[in-house]
Amino acid sequence: MQSKRILIVEDDPNITELLEIHLADMGYDLATADDGLAGLRMFEEDEYDLVILDLMLPGLDGLEVCKRIRADNDSTPILMLTSRSEELDKVLGLELGADDYLTKPFSIRELIARIKAIFRRIEAEQKKAEDKSGKKLVFNDLLIDIDKRKVVLAGKTIELTAKEFDLLVVFASHPGRAYSRQQLLDMVWGYNFDGYEHTVNSHINRLRSKIEPDPSSAKFIKTVWGIGYSFIELEELS
């Protein structure tokens, strides 16, 4: 099996060296950059299975690098490295599309556990996609093509980010089922982000703005007071 490729974008040479030593020992194929612009350029010129991205970088900061990667609807997982004082930036990173974050100083054991968790989630998603290959979900004029990761509303293709699409598939695969914000974090982000339920809120608000005829009066994704959210039940469709 081909080794997984990891891009490390970190301007602290000591941390980079530490990561290189331990991750290379695990058989990962590594590339490194010490500023945001160089890291983004390397990402655009090659393919990687994971990006380990420091938040505070010269050139472009980690948030901007993450934003530009996700702007192209690229779903490559991103593990963001932050300092303890950057609580708001952690939230922004998750909302921009980072898959996980790790606070400095961190233990190598925890870093490796996070990396393995990300790769397990990706493999599980790929298996689900294979199991559902060719499956399409239709709700009146809303079509969700799981195999192609494509959404069409009233004949028009809707551009969704990877996380927005994953959220929509979770909902649409179980019409009428209510999910708490924490359940959605666990299912879509693949890690228990305690205290970051508002990340779900912001993603759902953006999703509603794209698929709802009237986002202020949601038709497809409904708020279940005291619980979270649910997708419209089939018998409710007109």
C-alpha positions in Angstrom: 0.0 0.0 0.0 1.4 3.4 -0.9 2.5 5.5 2.1 0.4 8.5 2.9 1.8 11.9 2.1 1.8 14.7 4.7 2.6 18.3 4.1 3.9 20.1 7.2 3.6 23.9 7.1 5.4 25.1 10.3 7.9 28.0 10.8 9.5 26.6 14.0 12.4 24.4 12.8 12.5 22.5 16.1 8.8 21.5 15.8 9.3 20.6 12.1 12.3 18.4 12.9 10.4 16.7 15.7 7.5 15.9 13.4 9.8 14.7 10.6 11.6 12.3 12.9 8.5 10.7 14.4 6.2 10.7 11.3 9.0 9.4 9.0 9.5 6.5 11.5 5.8 5.6 10.9 6.3 5.4 7.2 4.7 8.6 6.1 6.0 10.5 3.1 6.8 14.0 4.2 7.2 17.5 2.7 7.8 20.7 4.6 7.4 24.4 4.2 8.3 27.2 6.6 5.9 29.9 5.5 2.3 30.1 4.3 2.9 31.1 0.7 5.4 28.3 0.2 3.1 25.8 1.8 0.1 26.8 -0.3 2.3 26.7 -3.5 3.5 23.2 -2.6 -0.1 22.1 -1.9 -1.3 23.4 -5.3 1.5 21.7 -7.1 1.3 18.2 -5.6 -1.2 15.8 -3.9 -1.2 15.2 -0.1 -3.3 13.0 2.2 -3.0 15.5 5.1 -1.8 19.0 5.8 -0.4 19.8 9.3 -0.8 23.6 9.3 0.6 26.0 11.9 -1.7 29.0 12.6 0.9 31.7 13.0 3.0 31.7 9.8 5.0 34.4 7.8 3.7 35.2 4.4 0.2 33.9 4.8 -1.2 32.8 8.2 -2.7 29.4 8.7 -6.3 30.7 8.6 -5.7 32.2 5.1 -4.0 29.1 3.8 -6.9 27.0 5.1 -9.4 29.4 3.5 -7.7 29.2 0.1 -7.5 25.4 0.1 -11.2 25.1 1.0 -12.2 27.9 -1.5 -11.3 25.3 -4.3 -13.6 22.8 -2.6 -10.6 20.7 -1.8 -11.4 18.2 1.0 -7.8 17.2 1.9 -7.9 17.0 5.7 -6.2 19.8 7.7 -4.8 19.4 11.2 -4.2 22.9 12.6 -1.6 23.8 15.2 -2.5 26.6 17.6 -1.3 28.2 20.8 -3.3 28.3 24.0 -4.1 32.0 23.6 -5.8 31.6 20.2 -9.2 30.3 21.2 -11.1 32.4 18.7 -8.7 31.4 15.9 -9.4 27.7 16.7 -13.1 28.3 16.1 -12.4 30.3 12.9 -10.1 27.5 11.7 -12.8 24.9 12.2 -15.4 27.0 10.5 -13.1 27.6 7.6 -12.7 23.9 7.2 -9.9 22.6 9.4 -10.7 19.0 10.4 -9.0 19.1 13.8 -6.7 21.3 15.8 -3.9 20.6 18.4 -2.8 23.1 21.0 0.9 23.8 21.5 2.7 22.5 23.4 1.5 19.0 22.4 2.7 15.5 22.9 3.8 13.5 19.9 1.6 10.6 21.2 -1.4 12.9 21.0 -0.4 14.2 17.5 -0.1 10.7 16.2 -3.5 9.7 17.7 -5.1 12.7 16.0 -3.5 11.8 12.6 -4.6 8.2 12.9 -8.1 9.3 13.8 -8.3 11.6 10.7 -7.1 8.8 8.4 -9.6 6.3 10.0 -12.4 8.8 9.4 -11.4 9.3 5.8 -11.2 5.6 5.2 -14.6 5.1 6.8 -16.1 7.8 4.5 -14.6 6.2 1.5 -16.1 2.9 2.4 -19.5 4.5 2.9 -19.2 6.2 -0.4 -18.4 2.9 -2.1 -21.3 1.2 -0.3 -23.6 4.0 -1.5 -22.1 4.2 -5.0 -24.6 5.4 -7.5 -27.1 6.4 -4.7 -29.1 9.5 -5.3 -31.4 11.2 -2.7 -34.3 13.2 -4.2 -36.6 15.6 -2.2 -38.9 17.3 -4.7 -36.5 19.6 -6.6 -33.5 18.9 -4.4 -31.2 16.1 -5.8 -28.2 14.8 -3.8 -25.9 12.6 -5.8 -23.7 10.9 -3.2 -21.4 9.2 -5.6 -20.5 12.4 -7.5 -20.8 14.6 -4.3 -23.1 16.9 -6.3 -26.2 18.8 -5.3 -28.7 20.1 -7.7 -31.6 22.4 -6.7 -34.4 23.2 -9.3 -32.0 22.2 -12.1 -29.1 24.3 -10.8 -25.9 22.9 -9.4 -25.3 24.1 -5.9 -21.6 24.6 -4.8 -21.1 23.2 -1.3 -17.9 22.8 0.8 -16.9 19.3 1.8 -18.3 19.7 5.3 -21.6 21.3 4.1 -22.0 18.3 1.7 -21.3 15.8 4.5 -23.8 17.5 6.8 -26.4 17.5 4.1 -25.9 13.7 3.4 -26.2 12.9 7.1 -29.5 14.7 7.3 -30.9 13.5 4.0 -30.0 9.9 4.7 -32.3 9.9 7.7 -35.3 12.2 7.1 -37.1 13.2 10.3 -34.3 12.1 12.6 -33.2 14.8 15.1 -29.5 15.3 15.7 -27.9 17.3 18.5 -25.0 19.6 17.6 -22.6 17.4 19.4 -23.7 14.3 17.4 -23.2 16.3 14.2 -19.7 17.3 15.3 -18.8 13.7 16.0 -20.3 12.4 12.8 -19.1 15.0 10.3 -15.9 16.4 11.8 -15.0 12.9 13.2 -13.7 14.2 16.5 -15.3 15.3 19.8 -15.0 19.0 19.7 -16.5 19.8 23.1 -17.7 23.4 23.3 -17.7 24.0 19.5 -21.4 23.4 18.8 -21.6 26.9 17.2 -19.4 25.6 14.4 -22.3 23.4 13.4 -24.7 26.4 13.6 -22.6 28.4 11.2 -22.2 25.5 8.7 -26.0 24.9 8.8 -26.7 28.6 8.3 -24.5 28.6 5.3 -26.0 25.3 4.0 -29.5 26.8 4.5 -28.6 29.9 2.5 -27.7 27.7 -0.4 -30.5 25.1 -0.5 -33.4 26.8 1.2 -35.9 28.9 -0.9 -36.3 31.0 2.2 -33.5 30.5 4.8 -35.5 32.4 7.4 -38.3 29.8 7.1 -36.3 26.6 6.5 -38.0 23.9 4.5 -35.4 21.2 4.4 -33.3 21.5 7.5 -35.5 22.3 10.5 -34.6 23.4 14.0 -35.7 21.0 16.7 -35.9 23.1 19.8 -34.1 21.7 22.8 -32.3 19.1 20.6 -30.7 20.4 17.4 -31.7 19.9 13.8 -33.6 17.4 11.6 -34.3 17.0 7.9 -37.8 17.2 6.4 -39.7 13.9 6.6 -40.8 12.4 3.3 -44.5 12.7 4.1 -44.1 16.5 4.6 -43.0 16.9 1.0 -45.7 18.5 -1.1 
